[in-house]
Each structure stands twice: as structure tokens, then as C-alpha cells.
Amino acid sequence: MIREIRLREEAEADLSEAAIWYQQQQKGLGYNFLDEVLTLSQSIKEHPLAYPIVHREVRRALTNRFPFGIFYRVEEEIIVIFAIMHASRDPNRWKGRT
């Protein structure tokens, strides 16, 4: 069963903030970041249980090129992404969103 992915508002803000920051560092890098997150999101959609549980029912998928994790929960009919965060961020920041 392939579930639909839903990004919570906070995850959308995380994604936008990071893409803007990377784009300011180097032209085109923000788009590369977005492409990588999209590719990883597709992998999550196709294989939602492939990534490890890091807290209760929360799973984390790591990007390859950028030090970011996608934090999500697999529900019956959907996959909820509630954080897209830099690996150095305090884990309590994303735990508060679950």
C-alpha cells in the first residue's frame, strides 16, 4: 500500500528556511537541497518502514548530501512529515511536534 505524504506546516517552514539558506550560500544549492528532499520523500513514500524508529513511532530518514533528517510517522492511510531538520539541532525541537 502506497500512502500519501502530508507535510505539517512546521515541516514546510523547515524546508523553506533551509532551501533559502542554501540558495544564499551558493546559487542553485537551494534547488539541489529541495531535489534531494523530494527524492528522499519519494523513497519514504515507497518504503515507509525502511527507516529506523528514533523515538516512539517516529522514524528518521537522512539525506545524503546535506546533514538533514526527515522525521515522520506512518499512520494507517498517510505518512505525516512533521520536521525536516539539520542534524545538529536539538532533538527536543522535533520531539515537541509529535
N, C-alpha and C positions, 0 to 999 in steps of 0.2 A: 504494500500500500504506500503510495507516494502522498505525503501530506503537504498541505500548503504552508508556506512560511509567512509568519507575521512578525514584523519589527515593531516593538513598542516604541513609543515616542522618544524615550531616553536613548534607545539604541540608534535611532535615526539621528539624534543630536550628536551622539558619539561619532558616528560615521561621517557626518558632515564636518564636524570640527577637525577630525583627523585629516580628512581629504583636503580641506582648506590649508591646514598647516603644512602638509607635504607639498602642495602646489606652490606655496610661498617659498619653500626651500629650493625647489627646482621645477621649472616649467615642465608639465606633463607627469610629474611624480604623483600628484594627487589622483590623476586618472589611472595611473598604474596601481595605486592603492585600491581604488574603487574596483578595478578589474579583478584584483586578487581576492577581495572580499566577496565579490559576486561569484567567482569560481568556487571558493570555499563554501559559500551558501548553497550552491548547487550540489556540491558533494554532501553537505549536511542533509539536504532535501532527499537525495537518492539513498543515503546510508546514515540515517539519523542516529543509529545505535553504535556506530563505528568509533565514536569519540568517547573518551573517558569521562566518567562522572567525577566531578571535583567537589561537589557539595550537595548533599541530599539527592535530589533528582536532576540537578543541574549538570550539564555537560559542557565541555570546552573544546573547541576546535581552534588550532593555532595556524596562523598564516605562515607562509614560507619565507617570503622576502621581508616582511615587516614584523616587528615584535608586538603583534596584536593577537588577542584571543576573542573568539565569538562565544558568548555564553548563552546557552539556550536550554529549553526544556521541551521534551517530546510529550505532547498531550495526545489524547485519543485521535483527534482529527486534524490537528495542526502542530506546527513547531513554532514555539514562541522564542524569538531572539530578544533578550532584554538588555544586553550590553555588548558593545564592541570596544574593547578597552586595551590600552597599552599594557604590556606585561609588567611594567614597573609600578603600576597603580596599586593602591591599597585594595586588597580583596574585599574589605568591608564595603567599599563603594558599590560593587556589583551585587554583593550578598544582600544589601538593603533593598534591592529591586525585585528580589524573588518573592 
